């Protein structure tokens, strides 16, 4: 398929997902439906609703907002009650869905969303921590820090503290990132290990470092996205901390680039074991890399030259694994279902992490692999959603352009989109006048234009 065909197909597929899903039975979490168990508040759904809210914001199509509200309202009740959410599980995965509530507060002003935010934030007050202060990934995994957990919890934590708590916890969030760099970064490769056990008691923990044995691609992808999403939510008053995380992000991306497959632009399931029997080029982690890099370039956290690496990962993954089966259904292969560090099937070991189950399209890994959406029409506004659909950032831009020309139409500036000079903006920029200030949280001091600025 051509790039335009890829994006058109995926745009139609998202419409299909929304039309056929409900909070009780989401198509992107189909193995939950097939299990016969009722759906619960979970991070997979949170990823998809993040995408739907972003689609509403970029297109103005009410179906995306209605679907998002109906879905979230199934769980969120009055007085801060969230159906099936249990703070006593102390599971960082359950924090992720909370990011959507900030957007719903901005869109609707309804108090119950604000109350639900407080309910989720309260979990972090009692979340167990390592001796150095990092959240345990889950209560059932004592003393363990996983890269996944940074994405699940830290963007919510940073946004809450910045919006509602006078930035009191922002330093705490920053220090947790610095601890991860201290304990989980490999100095030889610059990559980060999936997990760290402060107690060194888990069977996968190195007795000296406490780290797991391998560099799992999707975990590294989650971590890159966590950093770029946290940077987006940080206040400029955190001058030193902001730049420290930005430097950490850039270093991690540079480390990943050294392992990017030259032919496909993708990355291997075990990042540093290219071509080893049992290893494979993996879809979800490659798309996470592309999302983090392209967003990082757009927001000025990475040099513009890095955009080529993100585009190569995005289109390379689509070229290798995206297709349509004999029934005309979208088929996306090369997806790792799970490679966690818990339970007896130790995914920390090479022979299990490399041979983890592969899926096509239908399992819960689908939302992370629902690629960029571009509703193609030369005469209509289309959302450019790079390329990790469930994690589409709140300030993605609406443009009028063909897919390959979209990036070239963006103004060459480090300013957030709401501060772009009107005369340099892409043709659809006036649509951004409707965005509330809270959706563009980054405040830049440099390169301010003398021309008139759009209101945030």
N, C-alpha and C positions, 0 to 999 in steps of 0.2 A: 504493500500500500504506500501511496505517496504521503507526505506529511499532512497535506490537507485532508486526505481520506482518513488518516489516523484520527485526527482531531474531530472530524465530523462524526465518525463512528462512535467515539467516546462521548461526544456531546449527546448523541441520541441515547447512548446507554445510560447516562445519568438520568435522563428523563424517564427511561424504563424503570430504573431502580426506585425512583421517587414514586412513580405511579403504582408500583406493585408492593410497596413496603408500608409497614406501620410499626409503631413502637413495640407491639407484641410480636411481630414477625418481620424483621428487617431482612431484605434479600441479601445484603452484603454480609450478614452474619448467619449464613444459611445453615451451617452445622449446628448452631444453637436451635434453630427452628426444627431441624430434623431430629434433634435429640428428644424433642417433646417437652423439654423443660421451659418454664416461663422465662422470658427475657428479663434481665436485670440491668440496673445502672452500670455502664461499663465504658471503657476507654475506646473500644472499636466504634460504637455508636457516636461517641463524642467526636471522633475524627470526622465522621461523615456529616454530622450536623454543623461542624465548623465550616465544611465545604459549602453546605447549602446556604448558610447565612452569608458567606462571602459571595456566592452566586446572586443572592438577592441584592446585596449591596452594589455589585457591579452591573447588574442588568435591570434592577428595579422590578423584576418579575415577581409578582405577589405569591406565585405558587411555591417559591422557595421559602419565603418567610412563613407562609401558612403551614407548609409541611414541617418546618423546624419547630414552630410553636406547638403544633399538635403532638409532635413526637416528644418534646421536652415536657409538655403539660401532662402527659401520661404519668410522668414520674414526680414532677414538682407540684406540691400542693401548698395551700395557704399555711402561713406560720412557720415556714422554713422546713417543712417536712418533705423528704425526698423518698419516694417509694423504692424499697429494696436497698437503699443506701445505708450502710452500717459503718459508722466512723470507728467502731471498736475493732473492725477488721484491720485497721491501720494499713490499708493497701493503697500505695501511691497511685496505682492505675486508676482508682476511682476519683482522683482529683481532676484528671484531664477533662472530663465532661464539664467541669465547672467553668472553664474558660468561656463557654458559649453563653453562660448566664450574664456575663458582663455586656455582651452584645445585645441580649434581650432586654436588659435594663435600659440601655441606651435607646433601643428601638421603641419600647412600649412604656417605659416608666413604671411598670408594675412592681409593687412592693414584694410580692412573693418571690420574684427572681432575686431581688436583693437579699431577702431573708435566706434563701437557699444558698447564696454565696457565703453567708455567715456560717451556715451549717457545715459547708465543706471546709471553710477556713478553720473551723474549730477542731477538725481532725488533726491539723498540723500542730496544734498546741500540745497534743498528747502523743503525737507520732514518736515512737522510740527512735533513739539516735545512737550513733557510734560515740565513742569517747571524744572524738574530734568534732562532733556536732553535726554529722551528716544524717539525714533521714534514713532509717532502714527502708529497704524496698517494700517489704511487707512484714507484718508481725510474725508470720510463719517462717520468715527467713532472717533469724536474729543476727545482728551485727553485719549484715550484708548491704553493700551499696552496688546497685546495678546502673549501668549507663541509661537504660530505659527510663528509670525513675526520674532522671533529670528533665526529660521532656514531659513526663506525666504530671509533675508537680511544680517545677520551678517557674515556668511562665505564669501559671495561676498565682503562685506565691508572690512573684515580683509585681504583678499587676494589682493584686489586692493591697499590698503594702504601699504602693505608689498612689493608688486612688483613695484608699479609705483609712489608712493607718499611719499617716504622716511619715512614711518611709522607714518606720521603725525596724521592720524585718528585712529591709533590702540588703543590709550588710551581711546578715545571716545567709541569705541566698547566695550572695557573692562568695562568701567564705566556703560554702559547700562546693562551688565550682573549683576553687583553688585547692581544696582537699583532694578532689578527684584528679586534678593535674598532678598533685604531689604523689599520690599513691597508685594511680591507675594508668599513668602514661608510661609507655615503653620508651626509654631514651634512645634506643637504637633506631627504631622505625618512626617514632613520633605518633604511633597509633595508641589507642586506649583499649585496655582489656575490658571484656564484657562485665565482669563482676569483681568485687573485692570483699573479702571476709576479714574483718578486723580481728576476729578471734582465732583465725587460722584453723578452725575446726572442721569446716566443710571438706569433703573428700576431694573437691576440685581445687582447693586453695593451695597455692604455693606456700610451703612452710616458712619461707623467708619474706616474700612480698605480700602474701595473702591474696594474690590475684588469680583469676581463672587462667586456663592454659592458652586460649586462642583469642584471636581478634575476629569477632563475629560481625559480619557486615551490617546487619540491620541494627544491632546495638550501636555501632559507630554512627550509623545514619541518624538514629534517634538523638544521639548526643550532639551532632552538628546542628540539627533542627532546634534542639533545646537552646543552644547558645544564640542562634540568630533570632529566635523568638523572644528570648529574655532581653537581648540587646534592644529590640524594638520597644520593649516595655519599660526600660530604665529611664529615669529622669536625668537630665543633663547635670544636675547637682552632683551626681556620682561620677565626677570627672575621672578620677584615677581608676575606679573600679570598672567603669564603662570601657575604658581603653585597655584595661588588662584582659577583660573577657574578649574584646575584639581581637587582640593580639593572639589570644589562645585559640580563637576560632580560626583565624588565618593560618596559624601554624598547623592546626589539625587538618584543614583542607589541603594545605601543601603536602602534608604527609600522605594523605589519601591519593593525591594525584600521581604519586610515584608508583601506585599499584593499579592505576586505571588501565584496563585492557586496551591495547593499541588498536585492535581491529574493531571491536564493538563499542568501546567507550564505557562498558559496564565494569562491575567489580565482582570478585569471586566471593562465594559464601564465607569461606575462611580467607580473609583479605590477602594475606601474605603467602598463600600456598597455591599460586596460579598453576593450573595444569596438573596438579597432583591427582591421581586416581581417586574418584569419589567426590572431588570438589566440583563446583559448577558456578557459572555466571548467574547471579541471583537478581531477581527483579525488584523486590520491595526496597532493599537497601540501596540499590543503584538509583532508584527514583528519589529516595530520601536525600542522597548526595546531591542530585540535580536540583531538587527544591531548595536545599540550604544554600547552595552556591549561587543560584540565580537570584534568590531573594537577597543574599548577602551583597551581590553586585548592585542590585537595584537600590538598596538602601545605603550604599556607600561603605559597607563594612569590608568589602574586598575590592581589589583593583578590577577595572573593566576587562582586562585580559582574561580573567578567570571565567568569564561568561562562556567562552568556547568549551571549557571542560564540562560545565553544566549541560550545555546543549548537546554535547557529544554523548553524555550519559543518557539523557532523555531520549533522543532520537535513536540512539543505538539500541536501547532496550526495546523500544517499540519495534524497530526493524527485526530484532531477533525473536521476540516472544509474542508479539501481538498479532492476532489474526482472527479470521471468522471461520467457524466450522461449517460442516455440510448443511446444518440447519439454519445457517445465517446468524448464528449467535456469536457474540464476542467471546474470544478465547485468549486468555493471557496466561502464559506458562512461566516456569522458572521461579515460582513463588515458594519460599520456605514457610511452612505452616507454623512451626514453633522450634525454638532452639534454646529453651530456658535453662536455668541453672538449678532448678528445684526438682525434687523427686528422685527416684532411683535411676531413671534413664538419664544419666548425667550428660547433658548436652555440652558440658565443658570439655569432654573428651573429643579428640580428633575424629575418631571413627563414628561418633554419633552426630556431631555438629555438621560434618561434611555430608553425611547420609541422611540428614533430616528430611522429612516427608515433603515431596514436591506436589504442588496442586496447580490446577488450571481454573482460574476465574472464580469458582464458586465459594471457597471457604472464607473465613473471616479475614484472611489476608487481602481480600479484594479491595476494601476501601483504600488501603495504602497504595494500591496499584491501579487506581482508576485515573490515571494520567491527566494531562492538561485537557481542559475542555475549551473548545473554540467553536461556537455556533457560527458556522461560516455563512457569511452573507456580506457582499461588498457594500451593501447599502444600509446595514443594520449595525447597531452597537453590539459588540461581542466581548465577552470576558476573557482575558488572557490569564489563565490559571496555571502557573508553572508549578512543577509537574506532579506534585504529590497532592492529589485532589483533597483528601481529608484534612490537609494541613494548610490550605490556602490562607494566606495572611489577610488580615482585615482590611489592609489598605491597598489591595491589588487594584489595578487601574482598568477602566473601561476604555477600549480603543476602537477605532474604525480602521482596520487594516487587514491585509492578508497575513497569514501566520508567520511567514518568514520575514516580513517587514515590520512586525510589531515592535521589536526591541529598538530598531533603528528610529522609530518615531518618538521614542521617549526622550525628553530633554536631557542633555548631558550635564547633570547637576547632582550635587550631593544633598540637595534639599529634599524633604519629604514632599510627596505629590501635592499636598494641600497648599504648599508654599511656592509651587512653580509659577514663574511669570506667565501670565496669560498668553502673551504673544509667542512664547516658545512651546506652548503646550500642544499635546496631540489633539486631533480634531474633536474628540468627544469629552475633553476635559471639563467643559461647563457642567456636565452631569455631576461632577464632584462637589459642586456647590451644596448639594444636599447632604453631604457627609458630616456628621457631628464631629466636633473637635476630638472627642474621646477615641475616635477611630484612627487618629494619627498622633501617636503619643510621643514621637521623637521630635525633639526641639533642636535644631541645628543653629549654631552661631556663625558658621563660616559660609562664605559664598552667597550672602544674601543679595538679591538683585535690587536695583534701584527702581525697577518697573513695578507696576501695581501687582499685588499678590492676591491670590484667591483667598476667600475666607475659609477657615478650617471648619 
